[in-house]
Amino acid sequence: MEAFKVHVTFSNDDTMIEDHNESTLESALTRLLRGPAAMGGLISEVKVVDMLDCTVFLAQDNKIVFPST
């Protein structure tokens, strides 16, 4: 099972890293992009990095930057 690190940057420049796998990543992204902290403007960036240190997802200011749609 693939593992991911979710790097979260808050509006006050504090950071947090969460560990997730394929089965927990979707709910984590939903929480971080649509939850109360995101809606309140407290989260400025969410970046998902895979086991090979490749960025597989990036959202800034609640807008998806990568992959581009």
N, C-alpha and C positions, 0 to 999 in steps of 0.2 A: 504494500500500500504506500502510495506516495505521501510525503510529508511536506508541509508548507509552513513558512513563517510569515505572519501578518504583522507588518510594521505600521504602527499608528502614531501619527503626529497630531498633537492637540494644538489648539489656537494659541496657547501660551508657550509653545515650543517644547513642552514635555513630550516624552516618547514612551511607547510601550510595545512590547513584542509578544505576540500570542503564537503558540504552536497549534497547528491544525492538521488534519488529514483530509482525504477526499470526502469523507462522510460528514465532517463538521465545518468545512470551509464555506459552503453556501450559506448556512445559517449565520455564521460569523460575519460574512460580508453584508448580509441583509441587516443585521443588527448595527453594524458600523456605518452603513450608508443610509439607512432609513429609520434607525432608532432615535430615541429622545436626544442623545448627545449629538448626533448628526443634525437633527432638525433644529437644535438649539445653536448650531454653529460652533460647537466645541471641538469638532474634529476637522483638521485642515488637510490631512493626507492619509490615505490608506494604500499600502503597497504590499503585494503578495509576491513572495520569493519562493521558488521551488528548491528541491534538494541540490540542484546544480548551480545555485545562486543566480538563476535567471529570473528577472522580473516577469511575472505572468499576468499581473493586473496592477493598475495604478489609477487612483481617483484622487483628485485635488479639489478642495472646496465643493465636495459632493457631486462632482462631474467626472465621468469616466474619461481618462486621458489615454490609457492603453489597456486593452487593444482598442484601436480606433474603430468606431462603428460606421 
